[in-house]
Amino acid sequence: NPSDSDPLLGNQIDSPSPASSSEIRSEDIENGSAPCCRICLECDGEEDDELISPCMCKGTQQFVHRACLDHWRSVKEGFAFSHCTTCKAQFHLRVELFEDNSWRKIKFRLFVARDVFLVFLAVQTVIAAMGGFAYVMDKDGAFRKSFSDGWDRILSNHPIPFYYCIGVLAFFVLLGFFGLILHCSSLNSNDPRMAGCQNCCYGWGILDCFPASMEACFALVVVFVVIFAILGIAYGFLAATMAIQRIWQKHYHILTKRELTKEYIVEDLHGSYTPPKLDPEHEERLKMMKLL
């Protein structure tokens, strides 16, 4: 029963509804309490953005700007596209043909590019922080100058590219290390693959390298760095693919629902709610999209 879910809902039979939203607005303005949008809490909107009463809500929850409602319908998951999330009443949807707007597709690509750039910028910030930390730890440049005799002397002669590469290497090593830990922790203790992770952590006798020469310890460290860097590149590629896919799906889903808000327009019921009727073809379409 929708009236049980919200105390603001009134009894449709006991309290007669006004003829229109404009009459309610005029009466409330005379009484000094103008109706406000329940989403943006503004009484006045754009010239073509009217306050409508699309459901069974009463009181401060009765009115909403059409633009605010359409935005809410497009970004909110679940049945918010076709139902009020407060009183659970189904909207009266008027079907209108919607011509494809290429500008919306351009905005979709721009939003995807923006989010991908923000992720890339965040990664570069982390790499720069690691490179800056390496620079602080190597103030006298002794570590950088130790590479001046080999093939990498070009980088050693330029501090910024050198420490940036150190930051990239440290980033992938840490990504591989923590990615391996998360991967092992996600496995069940009875999983046969877990034995490999346990052997990796406990079966190599890492402490046995300390009695050996410094050259052997250094070689072992290099091997670990290379292994974790390779794992980091693999985990990074997987994470980047999943992030781009999630960003693409998110914006595509929102864009699709925004277009549908122009095709399925919520009618203003002027405070008099009646059970809605929708063409079976459109009803089936919305059900297939899990919007009804």
Backbone as a ProteinNet text record, in pm:
[ID]
protein_1_A
[PRIMARY]
NPSDSDPLLGNQIDSPSPASSSEIRSEDIENGSAPCCRICLECDGEEDDELISPCMCKGTQQFVHRACLDHWRSVKEGFAFSHCTTCKAQFHLRVELFEDNSWRKIKFRLFVARDVFLVFLAVQTVIAAMGGFAYVMDKDGAFRKSFSDGWDRILSNHPIPFYYCIGVLAFFVLLGFFGLILHCSSLNSNDPRMAGCQNCCYGWGILDCFPASMEACFALVVVFVVIFAILGIAYGFLAATMAIQRIWQKHYHILTKRELTKEYIVEDLHGSYTPPKLDPEHEERLKMMKLL
[TERTIARY]
85	0	88.1	86.2	175.2	157.3	31.4	9.1	76.5	113.5	180.5	328.9	385.5	530.3	578.5	487.8	532.8	423.8	454.5	351.5	302.6	375.6	335.8	224.7	193	92.3	-46.7	-130.5	-265.5	-363.3	-482.7	-588.1	-654.1	-648.4	-697.2	-848.8	-919.8	-1066.4	-1113.5	-1049.9	-1096.9	-1063.5	-951.1	-910.2	-918.1	-1014	-1027.1	-906.5	-864.4	-745.1	-781.6	-694	-719.6	-721.5	-765.5	-780	-648.1	-552.4	-425	-316.1	-189.1	-74.3	-64.5	-106.3	-97.2	-191.4	-312.7	-405.2	-348.8	-283.3	-220.3	-112.3	-35.8	74.7	24.2	-81.7	-135.6	-192.2	-262.7	-321.6	-213.6	-107.8	0.2	78	94.1	166	89.2	-47.3	-128.5	-116.7	-101.4	-87.7	55.1	147.6	286.8	369.5	319.7	396.6	393.2	480.9	485.4	543.2	489.3	541.8	682.9	763	902.2	927.9	1028.3	1070.4	1130.8	1090.2	1138.1	1280.5	1335.2	1472	1570.5	1546.1	1638.9	1598.5	1475.2	1423.9	1410.8	1400.4	1380.9	1234.9	1183.7	1044.5	1032.5	1137.2	1137	1242.5	1210.6	1305.9	1319	1361	1367.9	1226.9	1222.3	1092.1	1012.2	1083.2	1013.8	1018.6	1059.7	1070.4	960.4	851.2	734.7	740.7	670.3	651.2	531.9	552.7	445.9	419.8	302.7	264.2	237.2	339.5	326.1	283.1	264.9	242.8	144	148.5	55.3	110	230.6	290.8	213.1	211.4	144	239.9	195.3	276	399.5	512.5	636.5	693.1	642.7	694	609.8	507.6	414.1	471.6	546.4	587.4	733.9	762.7	899.4	913.6	1029.5	1055.9	1068.1	1016.2	1023.2	1168.4	1254.5	1395.7	1464.5	1432.9	1491.4	1446.2	1318.2	1265.3	1327.6	1341.3	1401.6	1547.8	1619.5	1758.4	1763.2	1673.5	1667.8	1632.9	1541.8	1503.5	1618.7	1708.1	1817.2	1936.8	1959.8	2079.5	2048.9	1923.7	1888.6	1863.1	1922.7	1903	1769.2	1731	1606.6	1486.8	1371.9	1246.5	1217.3	1318.1	1296.1	1258.5	1287.9	1252	1101.2	1028.3	883.5	801.9	869.3	798	855.9	771.4	818.1	891.7	1010.3	1088.6	1039.3	944.8	891.6	762.3	663.5	533.9	517.5	615.9	616.6	507.7	442	337.2	399.8	334.5	384.4	343	435.8	407.9	315.7	242.9	170.8	268.6	302.2	401.8	333.4	364	313.8	424.3	395.1	496	501.8	622.5	646.2	769.3	765	879.4	994.8	1110.7	1229.4	1330.6	1363.3	1462.5	1602.2	1686.4	1822.6	1898	1965.3	2040.9	2189.1	2261	2403.9	2482.6	2430.3	2502.2	2510.5	2410.6	2414.5	2524.4	2543.5	2650.6	2787.5	2798.8	2925.3	2951	2846.8	2861.8	2900.1	2843.9	2878.6	3027.1	3079.5	3222.3	3308.3	3262.3	3338.8	3341.8	3229.8	3225.5	3316.9	3316	3404.1	3549.6	3582.3	3720.5	3761.6	3668.4	3700	3733.5	3651.8	3675.9	3804.2	3831	3956.1	4075.7	4065.1	4174.7	4196.6	4088.1	4101.8	4171.1	4137.5	4205.7	4353.2	4382.4	4521.9	4596.9	4530.5	4593.5	4621.7	4531.2	4553.3	4673.2	4685	4800	4929.6	4928.7	5049.2	5086.4	4987	5015.3	5085.7	5039.4	5103.7	5246.5	5265.7	5400.4	5491.6	5439.8	5520.1	5556.8	5463.7	5492.9	5603.3	5598.3	5703.1	5837	5834.7	5958	6014.3	5926.2	5971.4	6031	5972.6	6028.5	6167.4	6183.9	6316	6417.2	6372.3	6462.3	6505.4	6412.1	6445.5	6543.4	6523.2	6612.9	6750.6	6759.3	6887.5	6927.4	6936.7	6964.6	7097.1	7200.4	7332.2	7346.6	7247.6	7251	7344.9	7386.7	7481.1	7419.3	7292.3	7226.3	7209	7170.5	7151.9	7283.2	7390.1	7520	7581.1	7532.3	7586.7	7548.7	7453.1	7412.2	7477.5	7575.3	7632.4	7725.6	7765.2	7861	7794.4	7668.7	7602.5	7520.3	7431.9	7347.5	7243.1	7218	7117.2	7175.4	7293.2	7355.4	7275.8	7196.4	7115.2	7014.9	6949.8	6855	6925	7042.9	7112.1	7157.7	7173.1	7214.9	7098.7	6975.9	6857.9	6775.8	6778.5	6714.3	6565.1	6491.4	6345.2	6303.3	6352.5	6315.1	6363.1	6480.7	6535.1	6444.5	6409.8	6327.3	6182.8	6138.9	6006.2	6004.7	6110.8	6119.5	6128	6198.4	6202.5	6061.8	5985.8	5848.1	5760.5	5777.6	5700.5	5733.5	5863.6	5905	5849.7	5860.4	5808.7	5657.6	5588.2	5442.3	5402.4	5465.5	5429.4	5473.2	5586.5	5630.3	5529.1	5487.1	5388.7	5253.9	5216.9	5090.7	5094	5206.3	5219.4	5220.4	5286.6	5295.4	5157.5	5088.4	4956.7	4852.7	4868.2	4777.4	4790.2	4914.5	4935.7	4876.9	4892.7	4835.7	4682.8	4620.5	4474.4	4427.8	4504.1	4467.8	4474.2	4578.6	4591.3	4485.2	4456.2	4357.2	4216.2	4191.6	4058.2	4032.7	4139.3	4123.4	4084.8	4009.7	3972.1	4093.1	4100.2	4214.7	4222.5	4108.4	4107.4	4130.8	4142.8	4165.9	4306.2	4320.6	4454.7	4550.9	4496.5	4583.8	4642.5	4580.5	4629.5	4763.1	4789.6	4916.8	5032.5	5012.8	5118.4	5148	5041.9	5063.4	5134.7	5099.5	5165.7	5312.2	5339.9	5479.4	5555.5	5485.5	5549.2	5588.4	5503.6	5529	5622.8	5612.7	5684	5788.4	5785.2	5868.7	5997.9	6030	6148.8	6269.8	6248.6	6360.6	6430.8	6353.8	6411.2	6523.1	6506.2	6606.9	6740.5	6743.7	6869.1	6965.9	6920.3	7008.4	7101.9	7069.7	7151.2	7293.3	7316	7454.4	7536.4	7473.9	7546.5	7608.5	7672.9	7740.7	7639.7	7683.9	7597.4	7554.7	7642.2	7607.1	7487.9	7487.4	7375.4	7246.5	7255.3	7136.6	7084.9	7176.3	7136.1	7069.9	7126.2	7067.4	6928	6910.2	6778.5	6677.4	6721.1	6633.3	6592.5	6687.9	6657.8	6555.6	6571.7	6477.2	6336.7	6326.8	6196.6	6135.7	6216.9	6167.2	6113	6186	6141.9	6011.5	6004.5	5883.3	5762	5777.3	5663.8	5628.6	5728.2	5699.4	5617.9	5653.9	5577.3	5434.7	5421.8	5288	5210.6	5280.7	5215.2	5163.7	5241.2	5195.6	5070.8	5071.8	4955.7	4832.7	4849	4736.6	4691.9	4786.8	4751.8	4671	4710.8	4635.8	4494.9	4483.8	4351.9	4265.2	4324.8	4249.2	4207.2	4296.3	4262.8	4149.1	4153.5	4046.7	3912.5	3912.5	3788.3	3737.4	3829.2	3787.8	3725.5	3789.4	3736	3601.1	3589.8	3462.3	3352	3385.4	3285.8	3244.5	3342.2	3311.5	3222.8	3256	3178.3	3034.6	3018.8	2884.8	2803.2	2868.7	2797.6	2740.9	2823.9	2777.4	2680.8	2703.5	2611.5	2474	2472.8	2345.4	2271.1	2342.8	2279.5	2231	2313.2	2273.1	2146.3	2139.8	2021.3	1896.6	1908.2	1791.7	1755.8	1854.5	1822.4	1743.2	1779.8	1703.6	1562.6	1551.8	1419.6	1330.3	1389.7	1307.3	1241.5	1302.5	1241.6	1137.1	1146.8	1050.3	931	957.8	851.6	840.8	749.3	735.5	636.9	676.5	589.8	482.3	358.4	247.6	222.8	175.8	136.9	-7.1	-26.3	-159.6	-235.4	-173.2	-238.5	-291.8	-224.1	-265.1	-372.7	-423.4	-529.9	-472.6	-428.9	-363.6	-466	-445.8	-525.6	-429.7	-468.9	-380.4	-342.4	-214.6	-170.5	-201.7	-212.2	-230.1	-124.5	-51.1	56.1	37.3	68.4	56	138	81.8	153.9	290.1	301.5	430.2	536.6	502.9	598.3	621.6	517.6	533.8	632.7	621.9	714.4	856.8	868.5	1001.5	1069.8	996.6	1054.1	1085.1	1003.7	1031	1157.5	1179.2	1300.8	1424.9	1411.3	1523	1531	1441.8	1437.4	1412.8	1325.7	1289.1	1145.2	1074.6	933.6	909.3
-119.9	0	124.3	207.1	321.9	418.8	430.6	528.3	490.3	361.1	318.1	346.4	373.7	388.2	528.3	625.2	762.6	839.9	903.3	977.4	1100.9	1142.2	1263.2	1236.4	1108.1	1075.3	1095.6	1160.5	1184.9	1084.3	1087.7	999.4	1064.9	994	1053.1	1073.4	990.8	1000.4	1108.1	1114.9	1206.7	1351.2	1375.5	1513.2	1539.8	1619.1	1647.4	1723	1687.8	1747.5	1870.3	1966.5	2085.5	2052.9	2150.6	2127.3	2124.5	2201.1	2206.8	2250.9	2226.7	2266.5	2416.9	2487.3	2633.3	2691.7	2627.2	2675.3	2653.1	2540.1	2513.3	2615.5	2645.5	2738.1	2877.1	2921.4	3054.3	3061.5	2956.5	2955.3	2954.1	2875.3	2867.5	2997.2	3062.3	3189.9	3293.1	3291.8	3385.1	3356.9	3229.7	3193.4	3208.5	3244	3264	3138.1	3028.5	2903.6	2847.1	2896.9	2852.5	2711.7	2625.7	2489.6	2490.4	2396.7	2386.8	2248	2241.6	2114.1	2027.2	1902.9	1814.3	1765.8	1792.3	1750	1864.2	1976.4	2090	2189.6	2174.6	2261.2	2406.8	2430.5	2564.9	2581.8	2702.4	2731	2775.8	2840	2890.7	2816.7	2782.7	2718.5	2796.1	2728.5	2792.4	2822.7	2907	2948.1	2828.7	2733.9	2618.1	2497.1	2517.8	2407.2	2422	2351.3	2366.4	2272.8	2311.8	2224.1	2133.7	2004.3	1909.9	1823.1	1762.5	1669.7	1534.6	1448.7	1328.2	1201.7	1208.7	1084.1	1107.5	1022.6	1029	1106.3	1159.4	1231.4	1359.2	1396.1	1517.3	1602.1	1721.3	1809.4	1859.7	1861.8	1913.9	1821.6	1698.6	1602.3	1598.5	1683.4	1670.3	1719.7	1831	1895.9	1868.4	1868.4	1846.9	1911.9	1971.5	2024.9	1909.3	1929.1	1823.1	1788.4	1890.9	1865.2	1789.1	1825	1753.7	1608	1586.7	1450.7	1367.9	1427.5	1354.4	1319.6	1411.8	1382	1267.9	1270.9	1164.9	1031	1033.4	910.6	851.1	936.9	888.9	837.2	889.5	850.6	750	742.2	651.5	511.7	411.3	273.8	220.6	106	43.7	96.3	105.3	143	292.1	372.5	516.7	580.6	513.8	568.9	577.7	481.7	475.5	485.8	492.5	497.5	606	659.8	752.6	672.7	717.1	644.4	670.2	762.8	792.6	717.3	736.2	670.7	542.3	511.2	388.5	386.4	498.4	502.6	508.7	441.5	441.5	569.8	627.6	750.3	722.3	824.9	823	868	778.6	807	831.7	945.8	979.2	953	869.5	827.6	928.5	977.4	1068.5	1021.3	1036.2	998.1	1092.4	1033.8	1113.7	1099.2	1212	1210.5	1203.3	1121.7	1103.2	1235.4	1263.7	1387.9	1353.6	1394.8	1363.5	1433.1	1547.4	1618.1	1533.5	1453	1366.3	1261	1211.7	1114.6	1179.7	1304.9	1376.5	1396.8	1434.3	1451.3	1319.7	1210.1	1079.2	1050.5	1076	1052.1	1146.2	1269.7	1365	1322.2	1273	1227.7	1107.2	1014.6	898	941.4	1032.1	1080.9	1155.1	1230.9	1303.7	1208.9	1105.6	1012.1	933	892.7	821.2	911.4	1038.1	1132.3	1152.9	1158.4	1175.5	1055.2	935.1	815.4	819	856	866.8	971.5	1083.5	1189.5	1142.4	1064.7	1012.1	918.3	833	741.7	820	923	1003.8	1078	1118.1	1185.4	1091.1	966.2	867.1	840.4	826.8	803.1	920.7	1043.2	1162.2	1168.8	1129.6	1129.7	1029.5	912.9	812.9	859.6	921.2	975	1087	1171.2	1278.5	1224.2	1116	1054	997.1	934.8	882.8	996	1109.6	1224.9	1277.5	1283.4	1331.1	1236.2	1106.6	1009.2	1008.9	1057.5	1059.7	1203.7	1283.9	1426.8	1453	1378	1402.6	1341.8	1265.1	1207.5	1090.3	1029.7	917.7	798.7	770.1	656.7	682.9	804.8	837.3	831.2	880.7	882.9	744.2	648.5	513	445.3	504.2	448.4	520.7	604.9	689.3	613.9	491.5	418.5	319.6	295.6	194.8	255.8	169.9	214	314.7	319.4	409.4	542.8	577.6	704.2	824.3	804.6	916.7	960.1	861.6	895.2	953.6	900.6	947.1	1091.3	1138.6	1277.7	1375.1	1323.8	1410.1	1365.4	1439.7	1395.4	1368.7	1456.6	1441.6	1310.6	1278.9	1149.1	1030.3	1044.2	932.9	900.4	1001.6	976.5	944.3	993	953	803.2	754.4	610.3	529.8	584	517.2	510	619.7	620.8	520	508.8	411.1	269.2	241.9	109	77.3	173.4	151.5	132	206.2	193.7	52.9	0.8	-132.3	-241.7	-221.5	-319.8	-327.6	-212	-211.1	-264.3	-229.4	-279.5	-431.2	-485.3	-630	-696.9	-634.4	-691.6	-697.4	-581.7	-579	-655.2	-654.6	-733.1	-881.4	-928.7	-1069.5	-1103.9	-1012.8	-1036.4	-1045.3	-951	-953.7	-1078.4	-1118.5	-1237.8	-1361.4	-1372.4	-1488	-1485.5	-1367.1	-1357.9	-1386.1	-1367.6	-1393.7	-1542	-1623	-1766.5	-1834.1	-1941.7	-2021.2	-2098.6	-2115.6	-2186.8	-2331.1	-2389.7	-2527.1	-2535.1	-2420.4	-2417.5	-2468.9	-2561.3	-2612.2	-2502.3	-2395.6	-2286.8	-2211	-2224.6	-2154.1	-2209.3	-2336.8	-2395.9	-2325.7	-2284.6	-2211.9	-2079.2	-2010.2	-1882.4	-1903.6	-2012.1	-2039.2	-2072.8	-2149.7	-2180.7	-2056.1	-1965.4	-1840.1	-1758.6	-1761.9	-1678.9	-1745.7	-1880.1	-1946	-2047.8	-2085.1	-2197.5	-2161.1	-2033.5	-1995.8	-1972.8	-1968.3	-1946.7	-1815.6	-1705.1	-1575.3	-1536.6	-1574	-1534.3	-1602.8	-1710.5	-1780.8	-1700.9	-1592	-1515.2	-1425	-1396.1	-1301.1	-1350.2	-1478.5	-1520.9	-1518.4	-1514.2	-1514.5	-1378.2	-1363.8	-1238.7	-1130.9	-1006.2	-893.4	-898.4	-951.3	-962.3	-1055.8	-1166.4	-1260.3	-1198.3	-1125.3	-1057.6	-953.6	-878.2	-776.2	-840.3	-953.1	-1023.1	-1073.9	-1122.5	-1170.3	-1056.4	-940.2	-823.4	-782.9	-784.8	-749.7	-846.5	-975.8	-1075.9	-1048.5	-1019.2	-989	-863.7	-761.4	-637.5	-663.7	-741.7	-772.2	-851.9	-952.1	-1035.5	-951.7	-870.6	-789.6	-681	-628.7	-528.7	-589.8	-712.7	-781	-809.1	-855.8	-876.8	-745.6	-637.3	-506.8	-460.2	-484.4	-447.1	-527.3	-656.8	-741.1	-696.9	-676.4	-630.4	-490.4	-404.8	-269.6	-270.9	-356.2	-368.1	-419.3	-518.7	-572.4	-467.3	-393.4	-290.2	-177.9	-138	-31.6	-74.5	-199.5	-250.7	-251	-297.7	-301.3	-160.8	-67	70.4	136.9	121.7	182.1	120.4	-10.5	-77.1	-28.4	-13.3	34.1	178.3	263.7	402.8	408.5	328.7	325.8	281.2	172.5	120.9	219.5	284	379.2	494.2	558.1	673.7	631.6	514.6	468.4	441	381.3	351.5	480.5	579.1	706.5	778.3	776.7	842.2	779.1	646.5	577.6	617.8	623.4	659.9	807.2	892.7	1033.4	1047.2	970	973.1	918.7	817.3	760.1	856.2	944.5	1042.9	1141	1159.8	1246.2	1171.3	1039.1	957.8	919.3	892.4	859.3	974.7	1065.5	1188.5	1167.2	1210.3	1198.5	1306.9	1267.1	1361.9	1425.9	1549.5	1621	1583	1521	1474.5	1577.4	1692.3	1801.6	1756.4	1661.4	1616.5	1511.1	1471.1	1370	1243.1	1151.5	1030.6	923.4	861.3	746.5	639.3	513.6	407	430.6	419.3	448.9	335.6	371.8	274.9	301.6	196.1	208.3	101.5	137.5	43	-82.8	-202.1	-327.1	-337.3	-284	-290.4	-210.1	-87.7	-4.6	-58.9	-115.8	-174	-289.9	-373.2	-485.4	-437	-329.9	-274.8	-225.8	-152.5	-101.4	-214.4	-319	-432.8	-505.6	-515.4	-580	-500.6	-369.2	-283.9	-267.6	-338.8	-335.4	-194.5	-121.1	14	21.3	-88.9	-91	-214
0	0	0	-105.2	-112.6	0.4	54.1	159.7	288.8	305.1	427.6	423.7	305.7	294.2	321.7	322.7	343.4	416.2	529.3	604.1	532.1	426.7	355	254	232.4	133.2	192.7	118.8	167.5	112.9	165.3	117.9	-2.2	-115.8	-239.2	-237.2	-154.3	-155.1	-60.4	56.9	159.3	127.9	61.1	33.6	-114.9	-160.4	-303.3	-354.2	-476.1	-535	-614.6	-618.5	-698.2	-845.5	-921.1	-1064.4	-1135.6	-1094.9	-1165.6	-1071.1	-1116.2	-1035.6	-1025.3	-1130	-1127.1	-1023.1	-1006	-904.7	-765.5	-744.5	-615	-588.4	-689.8	-673.8	-638	-704	-676	-534.9	-494.4	-360.5	-253.7	-276.1	-177.8	-170.6	-285.1	-284.7	-204.1	-218	-140.5	8.8	43.9	185.1	236.2	146.4	187	189.6	133.1	129.8	-11.2	-96.9	-235.5	-242.8	-329.5	-343	-400.4	-357.4	-401.4	-459	-541.8	-599.6	-489.9	-481.7	-375.3	-400.3	-519.2	-549.7	-532.4	-600.1	-590.7	-483.2	-427.1	-319.7	-363.4	-493.3	-546.4	-585.7	-559.8	-596.6	-741.6	-792.2	-929	-1008.8	-1131.4	-1220.4	-1349.2	-1454.9	-1585.3	-1635.8	-1738.2	-1790	-1842	-1907.8	-1964.1	-1871.8	-1746.7	-1651.1	-1547.2	-1566.5	-1481.1	-1361.3	-1256.1	-1141.6	-1170.3	-1158.8	-1188.2	-1065	-1064.2	-957.5	-1022.9	-1033.4	-1116.3	-1043.1	-909.7	-835.9	-721.5	-618.5	-506.9	-387.4	-398.3	-285.8	-256.4	-130.3	-86.3	-4	28.6	111.8	39.5	108.9	50.1	-56.3	-65.3	-163	-290.8	-299.9	-411.2	-543.3	-539.2	-663.5	-695	-823.8	-870.5	-1007.8	-1033.1	-1166.7	-1266	-1383.6	-1484.2	-1517.2	-1529.3	-1560.7	-1447.8	-1323.5	-1209.1	-1207.3	-1235.1	-1235.4	-1347.5	-1466.6	-1578.1	-1549	-1484.7	-1448.1	-1346.8	-1249.9	-1149.1	-1214	-1309.7	-1378.8	-1458.5	-1508.3	-1592.8	-1513.8	-1393.4	-1317.5	-1207	-1163.1	-1053.9	-1109.5	-1043.8	-1087.7	-1036.6	-1091.6	-1048.7	-1125.9	-1056.7	-1121.3	-1110.9	-1078.1	-1065	-1197.8	-1309	-1439.3	-1455.6	-1401.4	-1423.3	-1295.4	-1178.8	-1051.6	-961.9	-877.7	-774.8	-667.7	-630.6	-530.5	-388.1	-371.8	-238	-211.1	-297.4	-276	-356.9	-443.3	-524.5	-631.1	-653.6	-755.7	-894.8	-989.6	-1126.3	-1197.1	-1272.4	-1345.5	-1463.5	-1503.5	-1630.3	-1738.4	-1829.5	-1932.3	-2065.9	-2124.9	-2258	-2359.5	-2457.1	-2554.1	-2667.7	-2696.1	-2808	-2883.9	-3014.9	-3097.1	-3069.2	-3046.5	-3013.8	-3125.7	-3188.1	-3295	-3235.3	-3298.5	-3248.6	-3252	-3143	-3129.9	-3127.3	-3231.7	-3239.3	-3129.6	-3079.7	-2973.8	-2847.3	-2820.4	-2702.7	-2716.6	-2837.5	-2858.6	-2841.1	-2884.9	-2865.4	-2716.8	-2642	-2497.4	-2430.9	-2479.5	-2424.2	-2441.8	-2561.4	-2585.5	-2502.3	-2485.1	-2404.2	-2257.6	-2206	-2066.7	-2045.6	-2141.4	-2130.8	-2134.8	-2229.5	-2239.5	-2112.8	-2054	-1930.6	-1816.9	-1799	-1688.9	-1709.2	-1833.7	-1861.6	-1834.5	-1872.9	-1847.5	-1698	-1619.8	-1475.2	-1411.9	-1459	-1408.4	-1445.5	-1571.2	-1615.5	-1534.7	-1506.6	-1427.7	-1285.6	-1227.7	-1092.8	-1090.2	-1193	-1200.3	-1215.1	-1300.5	-1319.2	-1191.5	-1114.4	-986.7	-890	-884.1	-796.9	-842.8	-974.3	-1027.5	-997.4	-1015.4	-986	-838.3	-751	-607.3	-574.4	-636.3	-612.9	-668.1	-786.9	-842.6	-757.5	-703.9	-614.9	-486.7	-434.8	-313.9	-341.6	-459.4	-496.2	-510.5	-563.8	-578.3	-441.8	-347.2	-212.5	-144.3	-162.8	-101.6	-166.4	-288.9	-361.9	-390.4	-283.7	-299.6	-369.5	-331.8	-391.1	-529.3	-574.2	-708.4	-723.5	-612.1	-620.9	-693.1	-662.1	-727.4	-876.4	-911.1	-1052.9	-1128.9	-1069	-1137.4	-1150.7	-1072.7	-1083.2	-1213.6	-1287.7	-1416.5	-1534.2	-1507.8	-1613.3	-1706.1	-1671	-1754	-1848.4	-1832.4	-1913.6	-2025.9	-2081	-2191.8	-2146.7	-2014.6	-1960.8	-1916.8	-1968.2	-1927.9	-1977	-2081.6	-2132.2	-2025.9	-1960.3	-1854.9	-1733.4	-1700.9	-1580.9	-1593.6	-1716.1	-1736.8	-1726.6	-1722.5	-1714.1	-1593	-1484.6	-1359.4	-1372.1	-1441.7	-1446.3	-1513.1	-1635.1	-1693.8	-1610.6	-1548.1	-1469.4	-1351	-1272.8	-1154.7	-1192.6	-1307.9	-1355.9	-1387.1	-1451.5	-1479.7	-1350.6	-1250.5	-1120.5	-1061	-1074.4	-1025.8	-1097.8	-1231.5	-1308.8	-1263	-1246.9	-1202.7	-1063.7	-971.7	-836	-837.4	-923.8	-932.5	-974.9	-1080	-1128	-1031	-963.1	-863.3	-749.3	-697.7	-589.3	-636.2	-759.7	-814.1	-826.5	-873.3	-882.6	-746.9	-649.4	-514.9	-448.7	-446.3	-382.9	-464.9	-597.8	-680.4	-653.4	-632.5	-600.3	-464	-367.6	-234.4	-241.9	-314.5	-328	-401.7	-502.3	-578.2	-490.1	-409	-319.7	-210.5	-157.6	-50.1	-99.6	-230	-284.5	-306.2	-304.2	-323.9	-193.4	-205.4	-88.6	-38.1	92.7	150.4	102.7	60.4	10.9	-139.1	-205.1	-348.7	-378.6	-475.9	-509.1	-553	-613	-657.1	-539.7	-421.9	-304.1	-258.6	-288.8	-248.8	-316.5	-441.2	-511.4	-445.4	-398.8	-330.7	-197.8	-126.9	-0.2	-21.5	-126.3	-156.2	-196.4	-264.3	-305.6	-183.9	-79.8	37.6	137.8	148.1	257.3	211.5	86.4	46.3	-22.2	-37.2	-112.4	-23.1	108.8	198.5	171.1	176.4	141.7	237.6	363.2	461.9	438.5	358.8	335.2	249.6	189.5	101.5	180.5	305.9	380.9	408.8	438	457.2	328.8	214.2	87.8	63.5	-50.4	-83.4	-117.2	-113.8	-147.1	-292.4	-379.5	-520.6	-540	-462.8	-474.4	-423.3	-313.3	-259.8	-357.9	-418.3	-515.1	-636.4	-682	-796.3	-762.7	-638.4	-596.2	-591.1	-542.7	-538.8	-679.9	-772.6	-911.8	-969.9	-939.3	-989.5	-935.9	-805.8	-746.7	-808.4	-829.9	-889.5	-1028.9	-1108.3	-1244.8	-1242.5	-1153	-1145.4	-1106.1	-1001.4	-956.1	-1057.8	-1129.5	-1232.9	-1345.8	-1385.8	-1490.9	-1443.4	-1318.8	-1263	-1255.6	-1219.7	-1211.6	-1345.8	-1452	-1586.5	-1623.8	-1590.3	-1621.4	-1542.6	-1412.4	-1329.8	-1371.7	-1407.8	-1452	-1580.1	-1675.2	-1800.6	-1773.9	-1683.7	-1649.8	-1581.2	-1486.4	-1414.7	-1508.6	-1600.9	-1695.8	-1787.9	-1833.3	-1920.2	-1847.9	-1723.2	-1645.7	-1615.9	-1587.2	-1557	-1679.2	-1795.3	-1917.9	-1953.2	-1936.6	-1965.1	-1872	-1743.9	-1647.6	-1678.2	-1710.7	-1745.4	-1868.8	-1970.5	-2094.9	-2067.6	-1992.7	-1964.7	-1882.5	-1785.7	-1699.7	-1782.1	-1863.7	-1940.8	-2051.5	-2111.2	-2214.8	-2155.1	-2035.2	-1968.6	-1935.6	-1883.5	-1848.4	-1973.3	-2081	-2205.7	-2261.4	-2257.7	-2308.9	-2231.1	-2099.3	-2018.3	-2035.2	-2059	-2085.1	-2214.1	-2315	-2439.2	-2417.5	-2332.5	-2305.8	-2228.1	-2145.8	-2074.8	-2171.4	-2289	-2390.6	-2472.2	-2471	-2544.8	-2457.5	-2329.8	-2234.2	-2134.7	-2161.3	-2084.2	-1969.6	-1851.3	-1733.8	-1739.7	-1725.5	-1731.7	-1595.1	-1599.5	-1478.2	-1444.2	-1328.2	-1288.2	-1206.6	-1178.2	-1105.5	-969.5	-907.1	-774.5	-773.2	-889.2	-895.7	-957.9	-874.4	-925	-959	-1073.1	-1115.6	-1166	-1162.6	-1211.8	-1357.8	-1390.7	-1527.5	-1624.2	-1750.6	-1857.3	-1963.5	-1999.8	-2098	-2204	-2327.4	-2437.2	-2407.3	-2429.9	-2397.5	-2465	-2586.5	-2656.7	-2583.4	-2543.5	-2470.5	-2329.3	-2270.6	-2137.6	-2141.2	-2243.7	-2257.1	-2283.8	-2361.1	-2389.8	-2262.9	-2180.1	-2055.6	-1958.4	-1959.5	-1871.9	-1915.5	-2045.1	-2094.2	-2055.3	-2046.6	-2006.2	-1854.8	-1783	-1636.4	-1583.4	-1653.3	-1612	-1564.3	-1568.2	-1528	-1441.2
[MASK]
++++++++++++++++++++++++++++++++++++++++++++++++++++++++++++++++++++++++++++++++++++++++++++++++++++++++++++++++++++++++++++++++++++++++++++++++++++++++++++++++++++++++++++++++++++++++++++++++++++++++++++++++++++++++++++++++++++++++++++++++++++++++++++++++++++++++++++++++++++++++++++++++++++

